[in-house]
Amino acid sequence: MSDFLSGLGGIIKGMQPLMGEEAKNDASMNAFLLQSDVSSLEGKRREVLARIGEAVCDAPGQYPQFAAQCEEAAMLKKQIDAKKAEMTAAKQAAEQQEMQKQRERDALICRSCGFENEPGVKFCGECGDKLGTPQAANCPQCGEALKPGVKFCGGCGTRL
């Protein structure tokens, strides 16, 4: 939220020269801009304190009074890494699941004529070809390259 206020405050500050005198002297506008400054400074302070904390934990022997906090931070880091690994695995599983669903949808579309069949059928309701079998890439008669869905060879006229 403070990032949002800080960003919004920066936009408003940038627009101040374009605002009328009434807006520039508005007390609530001034209070909002000051709150934005405070939020921005607090965010910068948190970043500095985080860097200090990391430096302390990177030198564990020098600051024994913070050993428990550094140990807790290390444990949290391990938990974060484990959750990230779980998240990656879950994303991969979801992608595989979606690919399987797409393969199942594709299996319903006849490769010979392009007709979309109902689930559970094994043969195309339009042309009778077996579903899921790839159409030959070349004409069996003359060897001409075939485009998907054609019923006759463009080179020799053979019915496919």
C-alpha positions as CSV (number, residue, x, y, z in Angstrom):
1,M,0.0,0.0,0.0
2,S,2.8,2.4,0.8
3,D,4.3,1.7,-2.6
4,F,1.0,2.7,-4.2
5,L,0.8,5.9,-2.1
6,S,4.4,6.7,-2.8
7,G,3.8,6.3,-6.6
8,L,0.6,8.2,-6.5
9,G,2.3,11.0,-4.5
10,G,5.1,11.1,-7.1
11,I,2.6,11.5,-9.9
12,I,0.7,14.3,-8.1
13,K,4.0,16.0,-7.3
14,G,5.0,15.9,-10.9
15,M,1.6,17.4,-11.9
16,Q,1.8,20.2,-9.3
17,P,3.2,22.8,-11.7
18,L,0.2,22.2,-13.9
19,M,-2.4,22.6,-11.1
20,G,-4.0,25.9,-10.2
21,E,-3.0,27.9,-7.2
22,E,-6.1,26.7,-5.3
23,A,-4.9,23.0,-5.6
24,K,-1.4,23.9,-4.7
25,N,-2.6,25.6,-1.4
26,D,-5.1,22.9,-0.6
27,A,-4.4,21.5,2.9
28,S,-5.7,18.0,2.2
29,M,-3.5,17.8,-0.9
30,N,-0.6,18.9,1.1
31,A,-1.4,16.3,3.8
32,F,-1.6,13.6,1.1
33,L,1.7,14.6,-0.4
34,L,3.3,14.5,3.1
35,Q,1.9,11.1,3.7
36,S,3.3,9.9,0.4
37,D,6.7,11.2,1.5
38,V,6.5,9.4,4.8
39,S,5.5,6.2,3.1
40,S,8.4,6.5,0.7
41,L,10.9,7.2,3.5
42,E,9.5,4.3,5.6
43,G,9.9,1.9,2.6
44,K,13.5,3.0,2.1
45,R,14.2,2.6,5.8
46,R,12.8,-1.0,5.7
47,E,15.1,-1.8,2.7
48,V,18.2,-0.5,4.7
49,L,17.2,-2.5,7.8
50,A,16.7,-5.6,5.6
51,R,20.2,-5.1,4.2
52,I,21.6,-4.7,7.7
53,G,19.8,-7.9,8.9
54,E,21.2,-9.8,6.0
55,A,24.7,-8.6,6.7
56,V,24.4,-9.6,10.4
57,C,23.1,-13.1,9.4
58,D,26.0,-13.5,6.9
59,A,28.5,-13.0,9.8
60,P,26.9,-15.3,12.4
61,G,29.9,-15.4,14.8
62,Q,30.2,-11.7,15.1
63,Y,26.7,-11.1,16.4
64,P,25.7,-13.9,18.8
65,Q,22.9,-11.8,20.2
66,F,21.1,-12.2,16.9
67,A,21.7,-15.9,16.4
68,A,18.1,-16.9,17.1
69,Q,16.7,-14.4,14.7
70,C,19.2,-15.4,12.0
71,E,18.3,-19.0,12.5
72,E,14.6,-18.2,12.2
73,A,15.4,-16.3,9.0
74,A,17.3,-19.2,7.6
75,M,14.4,-21.6,8.5
76,L,12.0,-19.3,6.7
77,K,14.2,-19.1,3.7
78,K,14.2,-23.0,3.6
79,Q,10.4,-22.9,3.8
80,I,10.2,-20.3,1.0
81,D,12.5,-22.4,-1.2
82,A,10.4,-25.6,-0.5
83,K,7.1,-23.7,-1.3
84,K,8.7,-22.4,-4.5
85,A,9.6,-25.9,-5.5
86,E,6.1,-27.0,-4.8
87,M,4.7,-24.1,-6.8
88,T,7.0,-25.0,-9.8
89,A,5.8,-28.7,-9.6
90,A,2.2,-27.6,-9.3
91,K,2.6,-25.3,-12.4
92,Q,4.2,-28.1,-14.3
93,A,1.4,-30.5,-13.3
94,A,-1.2,-27.9,-14.4
95,E,0.5,-27.4,-17.8
96,Q,0.7,-31.2,-18.3
97,Q,-3.0,-31.5,-17.4
98,E,-3.9,-28.7,-19.9
99,M,-1.8,-30.4,-22.6
100,Q,-3.6,-33.7,-21.9
101,K,-7.0,-31.9,-22.2
102,Q,-5.8,-30.3,-25.5
103,R,-4.7,-33.7,-26.8
104,E,-8.1,-35.1,-25.9
105,R,-9.9,-32.2,-27.7
106,D,-7.6,-32.6,-30.7
107,A,-8.4,-36.3,-30.9
108,L,-12.1,-35.4,-31.5
109,I,-11.2,-33.4,-34.6
110,C,-10.9,-35.5,-37.7
111,R,-7.5,-35.2,-39.3
112,S,-8.9,-36.0,-42.7
113,C,-11.9,-33.6,-43.0
114,G,-11.6,-31.4,-39.9
115,F,-15.0,-32.3,-38.5
116,E,-15.4,-31.9,-34.7
117,N,-16.8,-35.1,-33.3
118,E,-18.5,-35.9,-30.0
119,P,-16.5,-37.5,-27.1
120,G,-16.5,-41.3,-27.1
121,V,-16.6,-41.9,-30.9
122,K,-13.8,-43.8,-32.6
123,F,-14.7,-42.9,-36.2
124,C,-15.5,-39.5,-37.8
125,G,-19.2,-38.8,-38.1
126,E,-18.5,-36.8,-41.3
127,C,-16.1,-38.9,-43.4
128,G,-15.8,-42.2,-41.5
129,D,-12.1,-42.1,-41.0
130,K,-10.7,-43.5,-37.7
131,L,-10.1,-40.7,-35.2
132,G,-6.6,-40.2,-33.8
133,T,-4.8,-41.6,-36.9
134,P,-2.6,-39.1,-38.6
135,Q,-3.3,-38.5,-42.3
136,A,-0.5,-39.4,-44.6
137,A,1.8,-36.4,-45.4
138,N,2.2,-37.5,-49.0
139,C,-0.1,-39.1,-51.6
140,P,0.2,-42.9,-51.6
141,Q,-0.2,-42.9,-55.4
142,C,2.2,-40.1,-56.6
143,G,4.0,-39.0,-53.5
144,E,2.7,-35.4,-53.8
145,A,2.8,-33.5,-50.5
146,L,-0.7,-33.2,-49.0
147,K,-2.3,-30.5,-47.0
148,P,-4.3,-31.5,-43.9
149,G,-8.0,-32.1,-44.6
150,V,-7.8,-32.6,-48.4
151,K,-9.9,-35.5,-49.8
152,F,-8.2,-35.7,-53.1
153,C,-4.5,-35.4,-54.1
154,G,-3.8,-32.2,-56.0
155,G,-1.1,-33.9,-58.1
156,C,-2.9,-37.0,-59.4
157,G,-6.5,-36.8,-58.2
158,T,-6.4,-39.9,-56.1
159,R,-9.2,-40.1,-53.5
160,L,-7.6,-40.1,-50.1
